[in-house]
C-alpha cells in the first residue's frame, strides 16, 4: 500500500507545521511515507494525488480566525469527490483551533483532531497506518462517534523539546527557533496556558547553539526565536527572569562565526512587562540587532487587567515601556480592544494610554478580542467594538500611530464566532 501525507502548507501555518514535517522526515519508521506540501488543497489536487497513491492522509493546521475558510473548503472537497475517493482519504487537523475545539473541527469534516503538540502523536498515527494497526488508539487526538459524541484518546506526556527538530533541513524550511513552549501565566483570553497546563518547557542552550552553528555554516545567519515570553527563557518561576541564562545564550550566539543578526524580544517572541529591567536591557543590548521590542500591555484599565488575570498593572506596563525607551529600544505595545466586561469607560482609559504612549517613540499594535476555544472566555459572545472607540482608533490609524489590522480582525472575530456557533448546531460533514 502506497501512503502519502499531504499538508495544506502556507505562510499561515508555516511555524506550526514545519516541526511536524521535520519530525516525520527524521523518523526512520516513516521512510516509506511520502510527504507532500501543497498550498490551498482542493478537490483537483486530491484527485490528482489519488491517481498516484493508494491512500492519502490530508493534514490541515489552522487558527480559529480561519475556521470559516476551512469549513467552506472542506464542504467543497466533500461535494466534489466521489464516495470511493473519499474512502481512500483520512482528513486530520491540528493547530490551535483543533486543540481548543475538537468538536467543531471534527464537524467540519475531519476524521481526527490532534490536541496540543503533535510531534509524537502524528508520527505514531502514521506508523499505525503503515502497520494496519488501530489508529484510533493513538494518544492525543479526538474523533467523532455517531453524530456528536467526541471521543478523546489518552493524553501523551509532554515531549522533551530537545528530542525534536526545530526545522526541516532537507526541505529548506527554517522558521524562527522555538526555544520555549507553554506559559505559566493565566491570561483568560489566551490558549497557550490551558493547552500546556500552565507549564513552560525550554530547549537547552546546547541544542540551540549547535543548531545555530549548523545554520551559520550554511549562511542562515539571521537568528530569530519563537517563545511565549522571550525574557522567560530558562526561568523556573513565572515572574522571575533567568538573567544569566539569557545573557549567556545571546553572548554565545555572537561568538559563532558567520552570524549576522540576532533578533530577541520581537515577534513571534514578545516580552511581558514584569520581566523587563534596566539591568537586563543594558546587558543584552550589545548582542541584539533589533531596535524594537514587542511587549504586551493589553489594556489601559487596571479593572480589565485584573479581570483577564493578566498579572500586572497598567503602571507596571508603562514602567517597563519607559525602561525600553531609556535603553534605546522602540516598544511595540500590544493592546486588545473589546475584551469582555471592558466598559466604554475602560476603553477610553485605554485610548488615553495609547495617546500618551504615542507622544513618545512608541508604536501601538492594536488587536480586537476574539473568543478562542479552550480559553476561559471561549463561551463569550462576540461583541463589536464601540462605534465611538472604532472612530478614534480609525483616526489614530490614519495618523500612523497604530499598527495592526484591527478592523479586519473584528470581521474575522465575528465570522469565526458565528461559524463556530453554527457548527455546534449543524450535523457534521461526513462521507
CORVEN-V325959 format. One record per pair of residues at least 12 apart in sequence whose C-alpha atoms are under 10 Angstrom apart, sorted by the first residue. I is the first residue (numbers start at 0). J is the second residue. If there is no record, write none. Layout:
BEGIN
[[I:J] [I:J]]
END
This chain:
BEGIN
[[0:31] [0:52] [0:53] [0:54] [0:129] [1:31] [1:32] [1:33] [1:51] [1:52] [1:53] [1:54] [1:55] [1:129] [2:31] [2:32] [2:33] [2:34] [2:51] [2:52] [2:53] [2:54] [2:55] [2:56] [2:125] [2:128] [2:129] [3:31] [3:32] [3:33] [3:34] [3:35] [3:48] [3:49] [3:51] [3:52] [3:53] [3:54] [3:55] [3:56] [3:57] [3:88] [3:125] [4:20] [4:32] [4:33] [4:34] [4:35] [4:36] [4:52] [4:54] [4:55] [4:56] [4:57] [4:58] [4:88] [4:89] [4:90] [4:91] [4:125] [5:33] [5:34] [5:35] [5:36] [5:37] [5:38] [5:40] [5:44] [5:45] [5:48] [5:55] [5:56] [5:57] [5:58] [5:59] [5:90] [6:20] [6:34] [6:35] [6:36] [6:37] [6:38] [6:39] [6:40] [6:56] [6:57] [6:58] [6:59] [6:60] [6:91] [6:92] [7:35] [7:36] [7:37] [7:38] [7:39] [7:40] [7:41] [7:57] [7:58] [7:59] [7:60] [7:61] [7:92] [8:35] [8:36] [8:37] [8:38] [8:39] [8:40] [8:58] [8:59] [8:60] [9:36] [9:37] [9:38] [9:39] [9:60] [10:38] [11:60] [11:61] [11:62] [11:65] [12:59] [12:60] [12:61] [12:62] [12:94] [13:60] [13:172] [13:173] [13:174] [14:165] [14:166] [14:172] [14:173] [14:174] [14:175] [14:176] [14:177] [14:225] [14:267] [15:60] [15:61] [15:93] [15:94] [15:95] [15:116] [15:117] [15:174] [16:58] [16:59] [16:60] [16:61] [16:93] [16:94] [16:117] [16:118] [16:166] [16:172] [16:174] [17:164] [17:165] [17:166] [17:167] [17:170] [17:171] [17:172] [17:173] [17:174] [18:117] [18:118] [18:163] [18:164] [18:165] [18:166] [18:167] [18:172] [18:173] [18:174] [18:177] [19:116] [19:117] [19:118] [19:119] [19:120] [19:121] [19:122] [19:163] [19:164] [19:165] [19:166] [19:167] [20:34] [20:35] [20:36] [20:118] [20:121] [20:122] [20:164] [20:166] [20:167] [20:170] [20:172] [21:118] [21:163] [21:164] [21:165] [21:166] [21:167] [21:168] [21:169] [21:170] [21:172] [22:117] [22:118] [22:119] [22:121] [22:122] [22:162] [22:163] [22:164] [22:165] [22:166] [22:167] [23:118] [23:119] [23:121] [23:122] [23:123] [23:125] [23:167] [24:122] [24:164] [24:167] [24:168] [24:169] [24:170] [25:163] [25:164] [25:167] [25:168] [25:169] [26:122] [26:123] [26:126] [28:122] [28:123] [28:125] [28:126] [28:129] [29:122] [29:123] [29:125] [29:126] [29:129] [31:129] [32:55] [32:125] [32:126] [32:129] [33:52] [33:55] [34:56] [35:48] [35:57] [36:58] [39:59] [39:72] [40:57] [40:58] [40:59] [40:72] [40:73] [40:76] [41:72] [41:73] [41:75] [41:76] [41:77] [41:79] [41:80] [42:72] [42:73] [42:75] [42:76] [42:77] [42:78] [42:79] [42:80] [43:76] [43:79] [43:80] [45:57] [45:76] [45:80] [45:84] [45:85] [45:88] [46:79] [46:80] [46:81] [46:84] [46:85] [49:84] [49:85] [49:87] [49:88] [52:87] [53:84] [53:87] [53:88] [54:84] [54:85] [54:86] [54:87] [54:88] [54:89] [54:128] [55:84] [55:85] [55:86] [55:87] [55:88] [55:89] [55:90] [56:87] [56:88] [56:89] [56:90] [56:91] [56:125] [56:128] [57:88] [57:89] [57:90] [57:91] [57:92] [57:109] [57:110] [58:89] [58:90] [58:91] [58:92] [58:93] [58:109] [58:111] [58:112] [59:90] [59:91] [59:92] [59:93] [59:94] [59:97] [59:109] [59:112] [60:91] [60:92] [60:93] [60:94] [60:95] [60:96] [60:97] [60:112] [60:113] [61:92] [61:93] [61:94] [61:95] [61:96] [61:97] [61:98] [61:104] [62:93] [62:94] [62:95] [62:96] [62:97] [62:98] [62:99] [62:371] [62:415] [63:94] [63:95] [63:96] [63:97] [63:99] [63:100] [63:104] [63:369] [63:370] [63:371] [63:372] [63:411] [63:412] [63:414] [63:415] [63:416] [63:418] [63:419] [64:96] [64:369] [64:370] [64:371] [64:408] [64:410] [64:411] [64:412] [64:413] [64:414] [64:415] [64:416] [64:418] [65:96] [65:411] [65:412] [65:414] [65:415] [66:96] [66:97] [66:103] [66:104] [66:107] [66:411] [66:414] [66:415] [66:416] [66:418] [66:419] [67:107] [67:411] [67:414] [67:415] [67:416] [67:417] [67:418] [67:419] [68:414] [68:415] [68:418] [69:104] [69:107] [69:108] [70:103] [70:104] [70:106] [70:107] [70:108] [70:109] [70:418] [70:419] [70:422] [70:428] [71:107] [72:107] [72:108] [73:90] [73:107] [73:108] [73:109] [73:428] [74:107] [74:108] [74:428] [74:429] [76:108] [77:108] [77:428] [77:429] [77:430] [78:428] [78:430] [80:430] [81:430] [82:430] [83:430] [84:430] [85:429] [85:430] [86:430] [88:110] [89:108] [89:109] [89:110] [89:111] [90:105] [90:108] [90:109] [90:110] [90:111] [90:112] [91:104] [91:105] [91:108] [91:109] [91:110] [91:111] [91:112] [91:113] [91:121] [91:140] [91:141] [91:142] [92:104] [92:105] [92:107] [92:108] [92:109] [92:110] [92:111] [92:112] [92:113] [92:114] [92:140] [92:141] [93:111] [93:112] [93:113] [93:114] [93:115] [93:116] [93:117] [93:121] [93:140] [94:112] [94:113] [94:114] [94:115] [94:116] [94:117] [95:113] [95:114] [95:115] [95:116] [95:190] [95:191] [95:194] [95:371] [95:372] [95:373] [96:112] [96:113] [96:114] [96:115] [96:190] [96:371] [96:372] [96:373] [97:109] [97:111] [97:112] [97:113] [97:114] [97:115] [97:140] [97:141] [97:372] [97:373] [98:112] [98:113] [98:114] [98:115] [98:116] [98:139] [98:140] [98:141] [98:190] [98:194] [98:372] [98:373] [99:114] [99:115] [99:190] [99:191] [99:193] [99:194] [99:371] [99:372] [99:373] [99:374] [99:377] [100:112] [100:114] [100:141] [100:371] [100:372] [100:373] [100:377] [100:419] [101:113] [101:114] [101:140] [101:141] [101:142] [101:143] [101:149] [101:150] [101:151] [101:372] [101:373] [102:141] [102:142] [102:143] [102:147] [102:148] [102:149] [102:150] [102:419] [102:422] [102:423] [102:427] [103:147] [103:149] [103:372] [103:418] [103:419] [103:420] [103:421] [103:422] [103:423] [103:424] [103:425] [103:427] [104:141] [104:142] [104:419] [104:422] [104:427] [105:141] [105:142] [105:143] [105:147] [105:149] [105:422] [105:427] [105:428] [105:429] [106:142] [106:143] [106:146] [106:147] [106:149] [106:422] [106:423] [106:424] [106:425] [106:426] [106:427] [106:428] [106:429] [107:419] [107:422] [107:425] [107:426] [107:427] [107:428] [107:429] [108:427] [108:428] [108:429] [108:430] [109:141] [109:142] [109:143] [109:427] [109:428] [109:429] [110:141] [110:142] [110:143] [110:429] [111:134] [111:135] [111:140] [111:141] [111:142] [111:143] [111:150] [111:151] [112:139] [112:140] [112:141] [112:142] [112:143] [112:151] [113:137] [113:138] [113:139] [113:140] [113:141] [113:142] [113:151] [113:152] [114:138] [114:139] [114:140] [114:141] [114:151] [114:152] [114:154] [114:155] [114:194] [115:139] [115:140] [115:154] [115:155] [115:157] [115:191] [115:193] [115:194] [115:195] [116:139] [116:155] [116:157] [116:158] [116:180] [116:194] [116:195] [117:138] [117:139] [117:140] [117:155] [117:157] [117:158] [118:158] [118:160] [118:163] [118:164] [119:137] [119:138] [119:139] [119:155] [119:156] [119:157] [119:158] [119:163] [120:137] [120:138] [120:139] [120:140] [120:154] [120:155] [121:137] [121:138] [121:139] [121:140] [122:137] [123:136] [123:137] [123:138] [124:136] [124:137] [124:138] [124:139] [124:140] [125:137] [135:150] [135:151] [135:152] [136:151] [136:152] [136:153] [137:151] [137:152] [137:153] [137:154] [137:155] [138:151] [138:152] [138:153] [138:154] [138:155] [138:156] [139:151] [139:152] [139:153] [139:154] [139:155] [139:156] [140:152] [140:153] [140:154] [140:155] [141:153] [143:427] [145:427] [146:425] [146:426] [146:427] [146:428] [146:429] [147:423] [147:424] [147:425] [147:426] [147:427] [157:195] [157:198] [157:200] [158:200] [159:200] [159:201] [159:202] [160:177] [160:178] [160:179] [160:180] [160:200] [160:201] [160:202] [160:203] [160:206] [161:178] [161:200] [161:201] [161:202] [161:203] [161:204] [161:205] [161:206] [161:207] [162:202] [162:206] [163:202] [164:176] [164:177] [164:206] [164:210] [165:177] [165:178] [165:202] [165:206] [165:207] [165:210] [166:210] [168:213] [168:214] [173:214] [173:219] [174:222] [174:223] [174:224] [174:225] [175:221] [175:222] [175:223] [175:224] [175:225] [175:226] [175:262] [175:266] [175:267] [175:268] [176:202] [176:207] [176:210] [176:211] [176:222] [176:223] [176:224] [176:225] [176:226] [176:267] [177:201] [177:202] [177:207] [177:223] [177:224] [177:225] [177:226] [177:227] [177:267] [177:268] [178:200] [178:201] [178:202] [178:203] [178:204] [178:206] [178:207] [178:223] [178:224] [178:225] [178:226] [178:227] [178:228] [178:229] [178:232] [178:233] [178:268] [179:199] [179:200] [179:201] [179:202] [179:203] [179:224] [179:225] [179:226] [179:227] [179:228] [179:229] [179:231] [179:232] [179:233] [179:268] [180:192] [180:195] [180:198] [180:199] [180:200] [180:201] [180:202] [180:225] [180:226] [180:227] [180:228] [180:232] [181:193] [181:194] [181:195] [181:196] [181:197] [181:198] [181:199] [181:200] [181:201] [181:226] [181:227] [181:228] [182:194] [182:195] [182:196] [182:197] [182:198] [182:199] [182:200] [182:226] [182:227] [182:228] [182:231] [182:237] [183:195] [183:196] [183:197] [183:198] [183:199] [183:200] [183:227] [183:231] [183:235] [183:236] [183:237] [183:238] [184:196] [184:197] [184:198] [184:199] [184:236] [184:237] [184:238] [184:308] [184:309] [184:310] [185:197] [185:307] [185:308] [185:309] [185:310] [185:374] [185:375] [186:304] [186:305] [186:306] [186:307] [186:308] [186:309] [186:310] [186:374] [186:375] [186:376] [187:306] [187:307] [187:308] [187:309] [187:370] [187:371] [187:373] [187:374] [187:375] [187:376] [187:377] [188:307] [188:308] [188:309] [188:335] [188:338] [188:339] [188:368] [188:369] [188:370] [188:371] [188:372] [188:373] [188:374] [188:375] [188:376] [188:377] [189:307] [189:369] [189:370] [189:371] [189:372] [189:373] [189:374] [189:375] [189:376] [189:377] [190:371] [190:372] [190:373] [190:374] [190:375] [190:376] [190:377] [191:227] [191:373] [191:374] [192:227] [192:373] [192:374] [193:373] [193:374] [193:375] [194:373] [194:374] [197:237] [198:235] [198:236] [198:237] [199:226] [199:227] [199:231] [199:232] [199:233] [199:234] [199:235] [199:236] [199:237] [200:232] [200:233] [200:234] [200:235] [201:226] [201:231] [201:232] [201:233] [201:234] [201:235] [202:232] [202:233] [203:232] [203:233] [203:248] [204:232] [204:233] [204:244] [204:245] [204:247] [204:248] [204:249] [204:251] [204:252] [205:248] [207:248] [207:252] [208:248] [208:249] [208:251] [208:252] [208:255] [209:252] [209:255] [211:252] [211:255] [211:257] [211:258] [212:252] [212:254] [212:255] [212:256] [212:257] [212:258] [214:257] [214:258] [215:255] [215:256] [215:257] [215:258] [215:259] [216:255] [216:256] [216:257] [216:258] [217:257] [218:257] [218:258] [218:259] [219:257] [219:258] [219:259] [219:260] [220:255] [220:256] [220:257] [220:258] [220:259] [220:260] [220:261] [221:257] [221:258] [221:259] [221:260] [221:261] [221:262] [221:288] [222:252] [222:258] [222:259] [222:260] [222:261] [222:262] [222:263] [222:288] [223:260] [223:261] [223:262] [223:263] [223:264] [223:265] [223:266] [223:267] [223:268] [224:261] [224:262] [224:263] [224:264] [224:265] [224:266] [224:267] [224:268] [224:269] [225:263] [225:264] [225:265] [225:266] [225:267] [225:268] [225:269] [226:263] [226:264] [226:265] [226:266] [226:267] [226:268] [226:269] [226:270] [227:264] [227:266] [227:267] [227:268] [227:269] [227:270] [227:271] [228:264] [228:265] [228:267] [228:268] [228:269] [228:270] [228:271] [228:272] [228:274] [228:293] [228:294] [228:295] [229:245] [229:263] [229:264] [229:265] [229:266] [229:267] [229:268] [229:269] [229:270] [229:271] [229:274] [229:293] [230:242] [230:244] [230:245] [230:263] [230:264] [230:268] [230:269] [230:270] [230:271] [230:272] [230:273] [230:274] [230:275] [230:276] [230:279] [231:244] [231:245] [231:270] [231:271] [231:274] [232:244] [232:245] [232:248] [233:245] [237:273] [237:274] [238:271] [238:272] [238:273] [238:274] [238:310] [239:273] [239:274] [240:273] [240:274] [240:275] [240:276] [240:279] [241:274] [241:279] [242:274] [242:276] [242:278] [242:279] [242:282] [242:283] [243:279] [243:282] [245:263] [245:279] [245:282] [245:283] [246:279] [246:280] [246:282] [246:283] [246:284] [246:286] [247:283] [248:283] [248:286] [249:261] [249:262] [249:263] [249:282] [249:283] [249:284] [249:285] [249:286] [249:287] [250:282] [250:283] [250:285] [250:286] [250:287] [251:286] [252:286] [253:285] [253:286] [253:287] [254:286] [259:288] [260:286] [260:287] [260:288] [260:289] [261:286] [261:287] [261:288] [261:289] [262:286] [262:287] [262:288] [262:289] [262:290] [262:291] [262:292] [263:283] [263:284] [263:286] [263:287] [263:288] [263:289] [263:290] [263:291] [263:292] [263:293] [264:287] [264:289] [264:290] [264:291] [264:292] [264:293] [264:294] [265:289] [265:290] [265:291] [265:292] [265:293] [265:294] [265:330] [265:331] [266:291] [266:292] [266:293] [266:294] [266:331] [267:293] [268:292] [268:293] [268:294] [269:292] [269:293] [269:294] [269:295] [269:331] [269:332] [269:333] [270:292] [270:293] [270:294] [270:295] [270:296] [271:293] [271:294] [271:295] [271:296] [271:309] [271:310] [271:311] [271:316] [271:319] [272:293] [272:294] [272:295] [272:296] [272:310] [272:311] [272:312] [272:313] [272:314] [272:315] [272:316] [272:317] [272:318] [272:319] [272:320] [272:322] [273:310] [273:311] [273:312] [273:315] [273:316] [273:318] [273:319] [274:319] [275:294] [275:315] [275:316] [275:318] [275:319] [275:320] [275:321] [275:322] [275:323] [276:318] [276:319] [276:320] [276:322] [276:323] [276:326] [277:319] [277:321] [277:322] [277:323] [277:325] [277:326] [278:322] [278:326] [279:326] [280:322] [280:323] [280:325] [280:326] [280:327] [280:328] [281:322] [281:323] [281:325] [281:326] [281:327] [284:326] [284:327] [284:328] [289:328] [289:329] [290:323] [290:327] [290:328] [290:329] [290:330] [291:323] [291:324] [291:327] [291:328] [291:329] [291:330] [291:331] [291:361] [291:362] [292:320] [292:323] [292:324] [292:328] [292:329] [292:330] [292:331] [292:332] [293:320] [293:328] [293:329] [293:330] [293:331] [293:332] [293:333] [293:362] [293:363] [293:364] [294:316] [294:319] [294:320] [294:323] [294:330] [294:331] [294:332] [294:333] [294:334] [294:363] [294:364] [295:309] [295:316] [295:320] [295:330] [295:331] [295:332] [295:333] [295:334] [295:335] [295:364] [296:309] [296:311] [296:312] [296:313] [296:314] [296:315] [296:316] [296:317] [296:319] [296:320] [296:331] [296:332] [296:333] [296:334] [296:335] [296:349] [296:363] [297:309] [297:313] [297:316] [297:332] [297:333] [297:334] [297:335] [297:336] [297:338] [297:349] [297:364] [297:365] [297:366] [298:312] [298:313] [298:316] [298:333] [298:334] [298:335] [298:336] [298:337] [298:338] [298:341] [298:345] [298:346] [298:348] [298:349] [298:350] [298:352] [298:353] [299:312] [299:313] [299:314] [299:316] [299:317] [299:334] [299:335] [299:336] [299:345] [299:346] [299:347] [299:348] [299:349] [299:350] [299:351] [299:352] [299:353] [300:312] [300:313] [300:314] [300:341] [300:342] [300:344] [300:345] [300:346] [300:347] [300:348] [300:349] [300:350] [300:351] [300:352] [301:313] [301:314] [301:345] [301:348] [301:349] [302:340] [302:341] [302:342] [302:345] [303:338] [303:339] [303:340] [303:341] [303:342] [303:345] [303:346] [303:349] [304:338] [304:341] [306:338] [306:339] [306:340] [306:341] [307:338] [307:339] [307:340] [307:375] [307:376] [313:349] [313:352] [316:332] [317:332] [317:352] [317:356] [320:332] [320:356] [320:361] [321:356] [321:359] [321:361] [323:361] [324:359] [324:360] [324:361] [327:360] [328:360] [328:361] [329:359] [329:360] [329:361] [329:362] [330:356] [330:359] [330:360] [330:361] [330:362] [330:363] [331:360] [331:361] [331:362] [331:363] [331:364] [331:401] [331:402] [332:353] [332:356] [332:361] [332:362] [332:363] [332:364] [332:365] [332:401] [332:402] [333:362] [333:363] [333:364] [333:365] [333:366] [333:401] [333:402] [333:403] [334:349] [334:350] [334:353] [334:363] [334:364] [334:365] [334:366] [334:367] [334:368] [334:401] [335:349] [335:364] [335:365] [335:366] [335:367] [335:368] [335:369] [335:405] [336:349] [336:350] [336:365] [336:366] [336:367] [336:368] [336:369] [336:383] [336:384] [336:385] [336:388] [336:389] [336:392] [336:405] [336:409] [337:366] [337:367] [337:368] [337:369] [337:381] [337:382] [337:383] [337:384] [337:385] [337:388] [337:409] [338:367] [338:368] [338:369] [338:370] [338:376] [338:379] [338:381] [338:382] [338:384] [339:368] [339:369] [339:370] [339:376] [339:379] [339:380] [339:381] [339:382] [342:385] [343:384] [343:385] [343:387] [343:388] [346:384] [346:385] [346:388] [347:387] [347:388] [347:391] [349:388] [350:388] [350:391] [350:392] [350:395] [353:365] [353:392] [353:395] [353:400] [353:401] [354:395] [354:400] [354:401] [356:400] [357:395] [357:399] [357:400] [357:401] [358:400] [361:400] [361:401] [362:399] [362:400] [362:401] [362:402] [363:395] [363:396] [363:399] [363:400] [363:401] [363:402] [363:403] [364:396] [364:400] [364:401] [364:402] [364:403] [364:404] [364:405] [365:392] [365:396] [365:401] [365:402] [365:403] [365:404] [365:405] [365:406] [365:408] [366:402] [366:403] [366:404] [366:405] [366:406] [366:407] [366:408] [366:409] [367:383] [367:384] [367:403] [367:404] [367:405] [367:406] [367:407] [367:408] [367:409] [367:410] [367:411] [367:412] [368:381] [368:382] [368:383] [368:384] [368:405] [368:408] [368:409] [368:412] [368:413] [369:381] [369:382] [369:408] [369:409] [369:410] [369:411] [369:412] [369:413] [369:415] [369:416] [370:382] [370:412] [370:413] [370:415] [370:416] [371:412] [371:415] [371:416] [372:416] [372:419] [377:416] [378:416] [378:420] [379:416] [380:413] [380:416] [380:417] [380:420] [381:409] [381:412] [381:413] [381:414] [381:415] [381:416] [381:417] [382:409] [382:412] [382:413] [382:416] [383:409] [383:410] [383:412] [383:413] [384:406] [384:409] [389:405] [389:406] [392:405] [392:406] [393:405] [393:406]]
END
